[in-house]
Amino acid sequence: MTKINDLVEEARALQDQAVQTLGEVPDIQTLEVLRTLAKDEVDKRAIELTLLLRKRDAKARFEVFDRWADLLEKSCLPIGAAFPGFTAVLVSQALVPASWVRPATVASYVVGGLFWLMLRLLSSWIGQKSKTGLARLGKVD
């Protein structure tokens, strides 16, 4: 049991050293260059551990953005269609004055279309950023 405890302590010390020493390195690409330049085995392991932790963190963030893009993609049509539907309900209940029915209906279609377009473009942009980031990361683990 003491061997396992010793390994756990060694792993914690390595992680603490890696996080403390390499925490100021700004990006993953610099860490990858450092890994190739490292001659000492302990330094190389610390750099690899820091790389792994940062890549996992970045992958998690990109996957969250991908889920947001998916949510926006799936919700843009129902949200866009809700505006004309809501206006139709108001008109059918005679809550809109007769002189405003046609402008309100046209405006609801325009607003619904603009919301659909805006959410569609936002979804595409977020999805593109997410996929690009995941591709740059490469395989994690």
Backbone torsions as a table, in degrees:
resi	resn	phi	psi	omega
1	MET	NA	-28.3	-179.7
2	THR	-71.4	-28.4	177.5
3	LYS	-64.6	-41.0	179.5
4	ILE	-66.4	-43.0	177.9
5	ASN	-61.5	-40.1	177.8
6	ASP	-64.1	-41.1	177.9
7	LEU	-64.8	-39.4	178.6
8	VAL	-64.3	-44.1	178.5
9	GLU	-63.9	-39.5	178.1
10	GLU	-65.2	-40.7	179.0
11	ALA	-65.3	-42.2	178.0
12	ARG	-64.1	-40.7	179.4
13	ALA	-65.0	-41.2	178.7
14	LEU	-64.3	-43.5	179.4
15	GLN	-64.8	-45.2	178.2
16	ASP	-60.0	-43.8	179.2
17	GLN	-63.1	-44.4	-177.5
18	ALA	-64.4	-45.5	-177.9
19	VAL	-67.4	-40.7	-178.5
20	GLN	-71.5	-47.8	-175.5
21	THR	-72.7	-44.1	-173.1
22	LEU	-97.7	7.3	-179.2
23	GLY	-65.6	-21.9	-178.2
24	GLU	-89.5	-7.4	177.6
25	VAL	-72.1	124.1	-167.6
26	PRO	-71.4	-34.5	-173.3
27	ASP	-142.1	171.0	-175.8
28	ILE	-69.9	-36.8	-178.6
29	GLN	-63.0	-38.9	178.1
30	THR	-65.2	-38.9	177.4
31	LEU	-63.9	-37.8	178.8
32	GLU	-65.5	-38.0	176.7
33	VAL	-66.6	-42.6	177.6
34	LEU	-59.6	-37.9	179.7
35	ARG	-62.4	-39.5	179.8
36	THR	-72.8	-27.7	-179.3
37	LEU	-85.5	-18.3	-175.4
38	ALA	-68.2	132.7	179.7
39	LYS	-103.2	-32.2	-179.6
40	ASP	-79.6	134.5	-176.9
41	GLU	-65.3	-37.1	179.5
42	VAL	-66.9	-42.1	177.4
43	ASP	-64.3	-40.6	179.8
44	LYS	-62.5	-41.7	178.3
45	ARG	-66.0	-38.9	178.2
46	ALA	-64.4	-41.2	178.9
47	ILE	-66.3	-42.6	179.3
48	GLU	-63.4	-39.4	178.0
49	LEU	-65.0	-44.5	178.7
50	THR	-63.2	-40.8	176.6
51	LEU	-59.9	-45.9	-179.2
52	LEU	-62.3	-45.4	-179.5
53	LEU	-64.1	-42.3	179.6
54	ARG	-68.1	-39.3	178.8
55	LYS	-66.1	-39.5	177.6
56	ARG	-63.5	-42.5	178.9
57	ASP	-63.4	-44.8	179.5
58	ALA	-65.0	-40.9	179.1
59	LYS	-63.0	-41.1	178.7
60	ALA	-62.1	-43.3	179.0
61	ARG	-64.3	-42.9	179.7
62	PHE	-65.8	-35.2	178.3
63	GLU	-69.5	-33.8	174.7
64	VAL	-64.4	-43.2	177.1
65	PHE	-63.0	-36.4	177.8
66	ASP	-64.2	-39.3	177.6
67	ARG	-66.0	-38.6	176.8
68	TRP	-63.7	-42.5	178.8
69	ALA	-61.9	-39.8	178.2
70	ASP	-64.9	-42.7	178.4
71	LEU	-61.8	-45.6	178.8
72	LEU	-63.6	-39.2	179.3
73	GLU	-61.3	-42.7	-177.5
74	LYS	-77.7	-23.3	-176.3
75	SER	-96.9	-10.1	-174.3
76	CYS	-66.0	-40.6	-179.0
77	LEU	-69.3	-47.7	177.4
78	PRO	-61.2	-37.8	179.1
79	ILE	-67.7	-42.6	178.3
80	GLY	-63.7	-35.8	-179.3
81	ALA	-79.8	-15.0	-178.4
82	ALA	-69.5	-32.5	-177.7
83	PHE	-64.3	-51.7	177.3
84	PRO	-64.2	-35.1	178.1
85	GLY	-64.4	-42.1	179.0
86	PHE	-65.0	-40.6	178.0
87	THR	-65.2	-38.7	178.1
88	ALA	-62.7	-38.7	177.4
89	VAL	-64.8	-44.4	178.9
90	LEU	-61.4	-41.8	179.2
91	VAL	-67.2	-41.9	-178.3
92	SER	-67.4	-25.9	178.1
93	GLN	-91.9	5.7	178.6
94	ALA	59.7	37.4	177.4
95	LEU	-93.2	-8.2	178.1
96	VAL	-109.6	129.3	178.1
97	PRO	-57.4	148.6	-175.3
98	ALA	-57.8	-33.9	-178.4
99	SER	-74.9	-14.1	-177.8
100	TRP	-101.8	-3.7	-174.1
101	VAL	-61.0	-52.1	-177.5
102	ARG	-65.0	-49.4	178.0
103	PRO	-61.4	-37.1	179.6
104	ALA	-66.9	-38.8	178.9
105	THR	-66.4	-45.8	178.7
106	VAL	-63.0	-45.1	179.7
107	ALA	-62.1	-37.1	179.9
108	SER	-66.9	-37.1	177.1
109	TYR	-68.7	-39.6	179.2
110	VAL	-65.8	-47.5	-179.8
111	VAL	-63.7	-43.0	177.4
112	GLY	-60.8	-42.5	178.2
113	GLY	-65.5	-39.7	178.4
114	LEU	-66.2	-41.0	176.9
115	PHE	-63.8	-41.8	178.3
116	TRP	-60.1	-47.0	-178.8
117	LEU	-64.3	-44.1	-179.1
118	MET	-62.2	-46.2	179.5
119	LEU	-67.7	-35.1	178.7
120	ARG	-65.8	-43.9	178.4
121	LEU	-67.6	-40.2	177.8
122	LEU	-63.8	-41.8	177.5
123	SER	-62.0	-43.7	179.3
124	SER	-63.8	-43.4	-178.9
125	TRP	-65.3	-46.2	179.5
126	ILE	-64.8	-42.6	178.6
127	GLY	-62.6	-39.7	178.9
128	GLN	-64.1	-45.2	178.4
129	LYS	-61.6	-41.5	-179.3
130	SER	-65.4	-47.3	-179.4
131	LYS	-65.4	-38.9	177.5
132	THR	-63.4	-44.3	179.2
133	GLY	-63.4	-42.7	178.0
134	LEU	-65.0	-37.0	178.8
135	ALA	-67.6	-37.5	178.2
136	ARG	-67.6	-34.1	179.3
137	LEU	-66.1	-36.5	-175.7
138	GLY	77.4	-157.7	-179.4
139	LYS	-77.2	130.1	178.0
140	VAL	-107.9	130.2	-177.2
141	ASP	84.9	NA	NA
